[in-house]
Amino acid sequence: MGVTPKIAPSMLSSDFANLASEAKRMLDFVADWLHMDIMDGHFVPNLTIGAPVIESLRKHTKAFLDCHLMVTNPIDYVEPLGKAGASGFTFHVEGFDYTVLPFAENWQELIQKIKSKAMRPGVALKPGTLIEEVYPLVDSEDPVEMVLVMTVEPGFGGQKFMPQMMDKVRVLRKKYPSLDIEVDGGLGPSTIEMAASAGANCIVAGSSKFGAAEP
């Protein structure tokens, strides 16, 4: 089974005062998903949208809302985002509080809860995290369905693409031929070919889409 290409404009780069119209504009340009960056001001220094904004946007679109959670203890967000209408729930492998539960118990419970709310589970990793950290989550009996390889440090839009992260993508694609592999950070006309050639099939693009004369 192969994978299909998907372009997911990052709404972090949109005009937040006109989120519904910005979403429609991207979908009119045949975007596949809408990428929603949810930051808690703790796991990353920036603070962005949460479940109330997802709920508001859901009233205006049937699009796949690809939610990327840059938060500590992502399990706290499953119920509110499920109710709000999120489609995908991608959490960071680094975001667990191991003083509460061991690593394996944390992510197994999290994935099960995500699926119980009819959301698609994914796992993300920062540039400094080894790719091997996500293998247990993909190989599990109850696996994640996507891996997001960050090609910048998470937390802010408009950063420069890190080409060395493509090594992670190549390793993942060789190991998991049918896995959705997403890349996020600095993607645009000058870098998308590098990402696609390495094996990424889900491309998050923010500044390059919303800042373009012809998105």
Buried (B, 14 or more C-beta within 10 A) or exposed (E): EEBEEBBBBBBBBBEEEEBEEBBBBBBEEEBBBBBBBBBBEEBBEBEBBBBEBBBBBBEEBEBBBBBBBBBBBBBEBBEBBBEBBBBBBBBBBBBBEEEEBEEEEBBBBBBEBBBEBEBBBBBBBBBEBEBEBBBBBBEEEEBBBBBBBBBBEBBBBEBEBBEEBBEBBBBBBEEBEEBBBBBBBBBBEEBBEBBBEBBBBBBBBBBBBBEEEEB
